Amino acid sequence: MNRFILLFLTSIALFAGDYEDIEWELDYKDATKVANYQKKPIMVLITTKRCKWCKKMKHKTLSDDSVINRLNENFVTVEVTRREDDYPYKELRARAVPTIYFLSAEGKKIMRPVMGYWNVENFMSYIGKAEKEAMRSAK
């Protein structure tokens, strides 16, 4: 019985999503180049190294398979560290972390940023709004 439970839990862990399954670009400049080439909007995740809400967002929301699939299909994604990485921090301000910006392929803001931790359901709704705004701004 214990072996069955252990096997079951192991199989769940193997098939669960992971934040690292998102196809992250290495830096902001690469993300803008890829977005222009692929004609996709950009999602910029701004974090800090010791932020507990950033970790929760990564390990709960951004590790969900539906979120991973939707982001990989429809966005170019990049994570930057506030005050450390090279990105247009004056335009992409992060008063709180995590902060997520959705940008057009050209790097223009298409909607207000997402600040703080969001659960899967609410974040998926926001992704849907970002997709609509990206289509609208591409016209």
Secondary structure as UniProt FT lines:
FT   HELIX           2..15
FT   HELIX           19..21
FT   STRAND          24..25
FT   HELIX           28..38
FT   STRAND          42..47
FT   TURN            49..50
FT   HELIX           52..56
FT   HELIX           57..61
FT   TURN            62..63
FT   HELIX           65..74
FT   STRAND          76..81
FT   TURN            82..84
FT   TURN            89..91
FT   STRAND          99..103
FT   TURN            105..106
FT   STRAND          114..115
FT   HELIX           120..138
//
